[in-house]
Amino acid sequence: MPVTDLPLLVDAARAAGDIAKRYFKNAPDVTDKPDGAGPVTEADLAVNAMLEHELQQARRDYGWLSEETEDSTARLGTKRQFVIDPIDGTRAFIEGSKDWAHSLAVVEEGVVVAAAVYMPMRDLMFAAALGAGATCNGTPIRVTDPDVADATVLGAKINMQPQFWRHGQVPPMKRTFRSSLAYRLCLVAQGQFDGMMTFRPSWEWDIAGGALIASEAGAVITDQHDHDLRFNNRHPQVPGVLVAGPQLHADLAARLEPQPPKA
């Protein structure tokens, strides 16, 4: 396992923050991606250009998957891949919220082995290597695992609709929201919230980094069908995400409809 990739990701994430902060609240150019894929700013593109150059120079044999780079099947023939979201939470970035992140991960044979998620405006560096635990700013972090009635989960309002839950019975838990999927996963890892769910297909670059950090902090993380997540898929999406401590995850997974409708 390439333990030495973690310092590389951490340094690159901090460099990404230095670039993004120059554009933040400085009226960056914004364009809309085709097919309703959402906005992209000049900050996203500048961060992506730096990361693609620096990381691929450092690891020439790694594949590359990024939200802001046209995908290529070449990554499918590599042993390891970078999976990158230059700015996760672009809408929050545009609105002037602090809740956006740089999400960087290395994947090997479908499994995330190193990850860094950095929140520049909060100066929070979440990091993990497979089998080595998770940290925030160097301090170990750990998930909570309450009963569902005492839990607060991160997710969109639609996830609390009866059609997603067996017999229409929505679990008796509290819900709140944050813009960045990567940040949501890290907040669960940190124990600030008890779980996170999304029932929409999720792009790998949004979740790869946070998935390892949450897992290494003791969470169980699966897709919405309770299957293990796999990365570097030909189509780089997974069918939703459910993450929580072991007891809470098992409870929520058992309450979900086995074939829920699309969110």
Sequence and secondary structure as in RCSB ss.txt:
>XXXX:A:sequence
MPVTDLPLLVDAARAAGDIAKRYFKNAPDVTDKPDGAGPVTEADLAVNAMLEHELQQARRDYGWLSEETEDSTAR
LGTKRQFVIDPIDGTRAFIEGSKDWAHSLAVVEEGVVVAAAVYMPMRDLMFAAALGAGATCNGTPIRVTDPDVAD
ATVLGAKINMQPQFWRHGQVPPMKRTFRSSLAYRLCLVAQGQFDGMMTFRPSWEWDIAGGALIASEAGAVITDQH
DHDLRFNNRHPQVPGVLVAGPQLHADLAARLEPQPPKA
>XXXX:A:secstr
  TTHHHHHHHHHHHHHHHHHHHTTS   EEE GGG  EEEHHHHHHHHHHHHHHHHH TTSEEEETTS   GGG
GGSSEEEEEEEEE HHHHHHT S  EEEEEEEETTEEEEEEEEETTTTEEEEEETTS EEETTEE       GGG
 EEE  GGGGSGGGBGGG   S EEE  S HHHHHHHHHHTSSSEEEE S EEHHHHHHHHHHHHHTT EEE TT
S B   S SS EES EEEE HHHHHHHHHHB SS    
